[in-house]
Amino acid sequence: MKHNRLHTLSSRIKVLVVDDSAFMRKAIKNILESDSRIEVIGTARNGEDALEKLRELSPDVVTLDISMPHMDGLTALGHIMSENPLPVVMLSSLTQEGALETFEALELGAVDFIPKPSGTISLDIDKQKNEIITKVKAAASAKLENIKRAKPEAVEQPPIAISKRKEYVAISEKTVAIGVSTGGPQTLMKIIPSLPGDLPASLLIVQHMPPNFTRAFAERLNENSQLEIKEAEAGDVVEEGKGYLAPGDYHMTVVKRTLGKGTIIRLSKEPSNVLHRPSVDVMMSSVARIYGRNAVGVILTGMGRDGANAMVELKKMGGKTIAQDEASSIIFGMPKAAIEMGCVDKVVSVRGMAQAIVRAVKGEM
């Protein structure tokens, strides 16, 4: 029997909390129930227990710990997504291993993830209170049909047989600034591997993600793509045919080189008065100023409105702007905000996004 996820605006979001630690179960339950729109209808101590409770309780959202005895979170997630798909938010440790397991979970169909600040049993989990509540609420409205097949689709990928590394360094005269949040890893894994290795532009990518996870994600994108993708470092010269992913907890901007042509990347914790770090608005504003009409701005799935104001700037400077359509977005918040600002040239599905980016770069849009 398929899970019915249709809510009225007044109905509460029913959540099942799964964690092998009694402390964590109670702490997460208390955090969630501090919001009047959320009701924790049950808890489970491992994957097996979770699958039984799912059948009994029919929650709207599951929070699922990755590391558990008897049946871990990844195994349980595989069962959930194949038997009775519903929105799942993973909880994982802030380690390299935790990052790799998290991306595996996203590819299996998890909507999003929350890092535990200090290990499996995080006594300071309250630090993540706002993030936990926000992400569970977002998960309740996520489009599952856009999540379940998160791996790159082979038919859309060009063969990765050519060498990524050019024999010369081509200074990037054009750039594609991409902003994305909830649902971003799954979405970017469908788009970036479909871009050609000889794209005559660079990519600057802001994905809302904590430190350590961005390096692992950049490596994952790089392994699957013809373009060379890396986590951005301060002082990187922006090169054609390369992608730079903003590191977690740092804003990424571009500035003109003092010697020679082109731009370099700057990383900073300022401004500190913005909701996200890294911020799409901060990155894209700098791209608008430096690249102007040689820039393409792309806003993909995500909560909120990060990037909408900068897309207006980029459009005013003569750049091209693209937003993901509602039908293919996991969360339509960010693209919707940009579209409502009247600054978007083209609204495109995730399947057509790579082609739209190439056409915009080549001036064919």
VEXDREN-2710 file (C-alpha; in Angstrom, 1 decimal):
% VEXDREN-2710
k/r/px/py/pz
1/MET/0.0/0.0/0.0
2/LYS/1.5/3.4/-1.1
3/HIS/2.1/6.0/1.6
4/ASN/-0.3/8.9/1.4
5/ARG/1.6/12.1/1.9
6/LEU/-1.1/14.7/1.2
7/HIS/-1.5/17.1/4.0
8/THR/-3.8/20.0/4.7
9/LEU/-1.9/23.2/5.8
10/SER/-3.3/22.7/9.3
11/SER/-2.2/19.0/9.7
12/ARG/0.9/18.2/11.7
13/ILE/3.9/16.4/10.2
14/LYS/4.2/12.9/11.8
15/VAL/7.7/11.8/12.3
16/LEU/9.4/8.5/13.2
17/VAL/12.8/9.0/14.9
18/VAL/15.3/6.1/14.4
19/ASP/18.6/6.0/16.4
20/ASP/20.3/3.3/18.5
21/SER/21.0/5.8/21.3
22/ALA/18.2/6.3/23.8
23/PHE/19.7/9.8/24.5
24/MET/19.6/10.8/20.8
25/ARG/16.1/9.5/20.3
26/LYS/14.8/11.5/23.2
27/ALA/16.9/14.6/22.3
28/ILE/15.7/14.6/18.6
29/LYS/12.1/14.0/19.7
30/ASN/12.2/17.0/22.1
31/ILE/13.8/19.2/19.4
32/LEU/11.1/18.3/16.8
33/GLU/8.2/18.6/19.2
34/SER/9.3/22.1/20.2
35/ASP/7.7/23.0/16.9
36/SER/3.9/23.0/16.9
37/ARG/3.7/21.7/13.4
38/ILE/5.6/18.5/14.2
39/GLU/4.5/15.4/16.1
40/VAL/6.9/12.5/16.8
41/ILE/4.6/9.5/16.6
42/GLY/7.2/6.9/17.4
43/THR/10.9/6.0/17.8
44/ALA/13.0/3.0/16.8
45/ARG/16.4/1.7/17.9
46/ASN/17.7/0.1/14.7
47/GLY/16.7/-0.6/11.1
48/GLU/14.7/-3.7/11.8
49/ASP/12.7/-1.9/14.5
50/ALA/12.2/1.0/12.1
51/LEU/10.7/-1.2/9.3
52/GLU/8.2/-2.7/11.8
53/LYS/7.2/0.8/13.2
54/LEU/6.8/2.1/9.7
55/ARG/4.2/-0.5/8.9
56/GLU/2.4/0.2/12.2
57/LEU/2.5/4.0/12.2
58/SER/2.7/5.4/8.6
59/PRO/4.7/8.5/9.4
60/ASP/5.1/11.4/7.0
61/VAL/8.9/11.7/7.5
62/VAL/11.6/9.5/9.0
63/THR/14.9/10.7/10.7
64/LEU/17.3/7.9/10.3
65/ASP/20.7/7.4/11.9
66/ILE/23.3/5.9/9.6
67/SER/25.4/3.9/12.1
68/MET/23.3/1.3/14.0
69/PRO/23.6/-2.3/15.1
70/HIS/21.6/-5.3/13.6
71/MET/20.4/-3.2/10.6
72/ASP/22.2/0.0/9.8
73/GLY/20.6/3.1/8.3
74/LEU/21.7/2.5/4.7
75/THR/20.2/-1.0/4.7
76/ALA/17.0/0.2/6.2
77/LEU/16.8/3.1/3.7
78/GLY/17.2/0.6/0.8
79/HIS/14.1/-1.3/2.1
80/ILE/12.1/1.9/2.7
81/MET/12.7/3.3/-0.8
82/SER/12.0/0.0/-2.6
83/GLU/9.0/-1.1/-0.5
84/ASN/7.1/2.0/0.6
85/PRO/9.0/5.2/-0.3
86/LEU/8.6/8.2/1.9
87/PRO/10.8/11.2/2.9
88/VAL/13.9/10.3/4.9
89/VAL/16.4/12.6/6.5
90/MET/19.7/11.0/7.5
91/LEU/21.7/11.8/10.6
92/SER/25.5/11.2/10.1
93/SER/28.8/11.9/11.8
94/LEU/31.0/14.8/10.7
95/THR/33.8/12.4/9.5
96/GLN/35.1/11.5/6.1
97/GLU/33.5/8.1/6.4
98/GLY/30.2/9.7/7.5
99/ALA/30.4/11.9/4.4
100/LEU/30.8/9.0/2.1
101/GLU/28.0/7.1/3.7
102/THR/25.8/10.2/3.5
103/PHE/26.2/10.5/-0.3
104/GLU/25.4/6.8/-0.6
105/ALA/22.2/7.5/1.3
106/LEU/21.3/10.4/-1.0
107/GLU/21.8/8.2/-4.0
108/LEU/19.5/5.6/-2.4
109/GLY/16.8/8.2/-2.1
110/ALA/17.2/10.2/1.2
111/VAL/15.9/13.7/0.9
112/ASP/18.6/15.4/3.0
113/PHE/21.0/14.9/5.9
114/ILE/21.9/16.4/9.2
115/PRO/25.4/16.1/10.6
116/LYS/25.8/15.2/14.2
117/PRO/28.1/17.9/15.6
118/SER/30.2/15.6/17.9
119/GLY/29.9/12.0/16.9
120/THR/27.4/9.2/17.2
121/ILE/26.1/10.4/20.5
122/SER/26.2/14.2/20.3
123/LEU/25.4/15.7/23.7
124/ASP/25.3/19.0/21.9
125/ILE/22.7/18.0/19.3
126/ASP/20.7/21.1/20.3
127/LYS/23.2/23.1/18.2
128/GLN/21.4/21.6/15.2
129/LYS/17.9/22.4/16.5
130/ASN/16.9/24.9/13.8
131/GLU/18.4/22.7/11.0
132/ILE/16.7/19.6/12.2
133/ILE/13.3/21.3/12.3
134/THR/13.7/23.1/9.0
135/LYS/14.9/20.0/7.1
136/VAL/12.1/17.8/8.5
137/LYS/9.5/20.3/7.4
138/ALA/11.1/20.6/4.0
139/ALA/11.3/16.8/3.6
140/ALA/7.5/16.6/4.3
141/SER/6.9/18.6/1.1
142/ALA/9.7/17.0/-1.0
143/LYS/8.8/15.4/-4.4
144/LEU/9.8/11.7/-4.0
145/GLU/9.5/11.0/-7.7
146/ASN/12.5/13.4/-8.2
147/ILE/14.6/11.7/-5.6
148/LYS/14.5/7.9/-6.0
149/ARG/16.7/7.7/-9.1
150/ALA/19.5/9.9/-7.8
151/LYS/22.4/8.3/-9.7
152/PRO/23.5/9.8/-13.0
153/GLU/21.4/8.4/-15.8
154/ALA/23.7/6.5/-18.1
155/VAL/21.8/7.5/-21.3
156/GLU/22.5/11.1/-20.6
157/GLN/26.1/10.8/-19.8
158/PRO/28.7/11.3/-22.6
159/PRO/31.5/8.8/-22.6
160/ILE/34.2/9.7/-20.1
161/ALA/37.1/8.5/-22.3
162/ILE/38.9/11.8/-22.9
163/SER/41.6/13.2/-20.6
164/LYS/40.2/15.8/-18.3
165/ARG/43.4/17.7/-17.9
166/LYS/44.4/20.0/-20.8
167/GLU/48.0/20.4/-21.7
168/TYR/47.7/24.1/-21.2
169/VAL/45.9/26.3/-18.7
170/ALA/43.0/28.2/-20.3
171/ILE/42.0/31.2/-18.3
172/SER/38.2/31.2/-18.0
173/GLU/36.6/34.1/-19.8
174/LYS/33.1/32.8/-19.2
175/THR/31.7/31.2/-16.1
176/VAL/28.6/29.3/-14.9
177/ALA/27.5/30.2/-11.4
178/ILE/25.3/27.5/-9.9
179/GLY/23.4/27.7/-6.6
180/VAL/21.6/24.8/-5.0
181/SER/20.5/23.6/-1.6
182/THR/18.1/20.7/-0.5
183/GLY/18.2/18.0/-3.1
184/GLY/21.4/19.4/-4.6
185/PRO/23.7/16.4/-4.5
186/GLN/21.2/14.2/-6.3
187/THR/20.5/17.0/-8.8
188/LEU/24.1/18.0/-9.5
189/MET/24.9/14.3/-10.0
190/LYS/22.4/14.3/-12.9
191/ILE/23.7/17.6/-14.4
192/ILE/27.4/17.9/-14.0
193/PRO/28.3/14.5/-15.5
194/SER/26.3/15.4/-18.6
195/LEU/28.4/18.5/-19.3
196/PRO/31.1/18.1/-22.0
197/GLY/34.8/18.2/-21.0
198/ASP/35.5/20.9/-23.6
199/LEU/32.9/23.3/-22.1
200/PRO/34.3/26.8/-22.9
201/ALA/33.7/28.1/-19.4
202/SER/34.4/27.4/-15.7
203/LEU/31.8/26.3/-13.1
204/LEU/31.4/28.0/-9.7
205/ILE/29.1/25.9/-7.5
206/VAL/27.6/26.8/-4.1
207/GLN/25.8/23.8/-2.5
208/HIS/24.6/24.4/1.1
209/MET/26.7/21.8/2.9
210/PRO/28.8/21.5/6.1
211/PRO/32.6/21.4/6.2
212/ASN/34.2/18.1/5.2
213/PHE/31.2/17.0/3.2
214/THR/32.0/19.4/0.4
215/ARG/35.5/17.8/-0.2
216/ALA/33.9/14.4/-0.4
217/PHE/31.2/15.6/-2.7
218/ALA/33.6/17.4/-5.0
219/GLU/35.6/14.2/-5.3
220/ARG/32.4/12.2/-6.1
221/LEU/31.4/14.7/-8.8
222/ASN/34.9/14.6/-10.3
223/GLU/34.9/10.8/-10.5
224/ASN/31.7/10.9/-12.6
225/SER/32.4/13.9/-14.8
226/GLN/34.4/14.9/-17.9
227/LEU/35.0/18.3/-16.3
228/GLU/37.6/18.5/-13.5
229/ILE/35.7/19.3/-10.3
230/LYS/37.5/20.2/-7.1
231/GLU/36.7/21.8/-3.7
232/ALA/37.8/25.4/-4.1
233/GLU/40.9/26.7/-2.4
234/ALA/41.8/30.4/-1.8
235/GLY/44.0/31.6/-4.6
236/ASP/42.8/29.1/-7.2
237/VAL/43.1/30.5/-10.7
238/VAL/39.7/30.0/-12.4
239/GLU/40.3/27.8/-15.5
240/GLU/38.1/26.8/-18.4
241/GLY/36.8/23.3/-18.2
242/LYS/37.1/23.1/-14.4
243/GLY/34.5/23.3/-11.6
244/TYR/35.0/24.8/-8.2
245/LEU/32.7/23.8/-5.3
246/ALA/32.6/26.2/-2.4
247/PRO/33.9/24.6/0.8
248/GLY/31.6/24.2/3.7
249/ASP/31.5/27.2/6.1
250/TYR/33.2/29.6/3.7
251/HIS/31.8/32.1/1.2
252/MET/33.4/31.8/-2.2
253/THR/33.9/34.9/-4.4
254/VAL/36.0/35.7/-7.5
255/VAL/38.3/38.7/-7.9
256/LYS/40.4/39.9/-10.8
257/ARG/44.1/38.9/-10.8
258/THR/46.5/41.7/-10.0
259/LEU/49.0/40.2/-12.5
260/GLY/47.8/38.6/-15.7
261/LYS/44.3/38.0/-17.1
262/GLY/41.5/36.1/-15.5
263/THR/40.2/35.7/-11.9
264/ILE/41.2/33.9/-8.7
265/ILE/39.0/32.5/-5.9
266/ARG/38.7/34.1/-2.5
267/LEU/37.3/32.4/0.5
268/SER/36.0/34.2/3.6
269/LYS/33.7/33.9/6.6
270/GLU/32.4/37.4/5.9
271/PRO/29.7/38.6/5.5
272/SER/28.5/36.9/8.7
273/ASN/25.0/38.4/8.6
274/VAL/23.7/36.0/5.9
275/LEU/21.6/32.9/6.5
276/HIS/23.9/30.5/4.6
277/ARG/27.7/30.1/4.5
278/PRO/28.5/29.4/1.7
279/SER/26.0/31.8/0.2
280/VAL/24.7/31.6/-3.4
281/ASP/24.0/35.4/-3.3
282/VAL/27.5/36.2/-2.1
283/MET/29.1/34.1/-4.8
284/MET/26.8/35.1/-7.6
285/SER/27.1/38.8/-6.9
286/SER/30.8/38.7/-7.3
287/VAL/30.4/36.7/-10.6
288/ALA/27.9/39.4/-11.8
289/ARG/30.4/42.2/-11.1
290/ILE/33.5/40.5/-12.5
291/TYR/32.1/38.5/-15.5
292/GLY/29.0/40.5/-16.4
293/ARG/27.6/39.4/-19.8
294/ASN/30.0/36.5/-19.8
295/ALA/28.3/34.9/-16.9
296/VAL/25.5/32.3/-16.7
297/GLY/23.5/32.1/-13.5
298/VAL/21.8/28.8/-12.6
299/ILE/19.4/28.3/-9.6
300/LEU/18.5/24.7/-8.8
301/THR/16.4/22.9/-6.1
302/GLY/16.4/24.2/-2.6
303/MET/14.6/25.8/0.3
304/GLY/14.4/29.5/0.8
305/ARG/15.5/32.2/-1.6
306/ASP/19.3/32.3/-1.6
307/GLY/20.5/33.4/-5.0
308/ALA/17.4/35.2/-6.1
309/ASN/18.7/38.8/-5.5
310/ALA/22.1/38.0/-7.1
311/MET/20.3/36.6/-10.2
312/VAL/18.7/40.0/-10.6
313/GLU/22.2/41.6/-10.4
314/LEU/23.6/39.1/-12.9
315/LYS/20.7/39.7/-15.3
316/LYS/21.2/43.5/-15.1
317/MET/24.8/43.1/-16.0
318/GLY/23.9/41.3/-19.2
319/GLY/24.4/37.7/-18.0
320/LYS/22.1/34.7/-18.9
321/THR/19.9/33.2/-16.2
322/ILE/18.4/29.7/-15.9
323/ALA/16.2/28.2/-13.2
324/GLN/15.1/24.6/-12.6
325/ASP/11.4/23.9/-13.2
326/GLU/8.9/23.0/-10.4
327/ALA/8.2/19.5/-11.9
328/SER/11.8/18.3/-11.6
329/SER/12.7/20.2/-8.4
330/ILE/12.9/18.3/-5.1
331/ILE/12.1/21.6/-3.3
332/PHE/11.0/24.4/-5.5
333/GLY/11.8/27.3/-3.1
334/MET/15.0/28.8/-4.6
335/PRO/14.0/28.5/-8.3
336/LYS/10.6/29.9/-7.5
337/ALA/12.0/32.9/-5.7
338/ALA/14.3/33.7/-8.6
339/ILE/11.4/33.2/-11.2
340/GLU/9.1/35.5/-9.1
341/MET/11.8/38.2/-9.2
342/GLY/11.4/38.3/-13.0
343/CYS/15.1/37.8/-13.7
344/VAL/15.0/34.3/-15.3
345/ASP/15.6/33.9/-19.0
346/LYS/14.7/30.2/-19.2
347/VAL/13.0/27.6/-16.9
348/VAL/14.4/24.1/-17.6
349/SER/13.9/20.6/-16.3
350/VAL/16.8/18.7/-14.7
351/ARG/17.0/16.5/-17.8
352/GLY/17.5/19.5/-20.1
353/MET/19.7/21.5/-17.8
354/ALA/23.1/20.4/-19.1
355/GLN/22.1/21.3/-22.7
356/ALA/20.7/24.6/-21.6
357/ILE/23.9/25.5/-19.8
358/VAL/26.0/24.6/-22.9
359/ARG/23.7/26.7/-25.1
360/ALA/23.8/29.7/-22.7
361/VAL/27.6/29.5/-22.6
362/LYS/27.9/29.4/-26.4
363/GLY/25.4/32.4/-26.7
364/GLU/22.7/30.2/-28.3
365/MET/20.1/30.9/-25.7
END
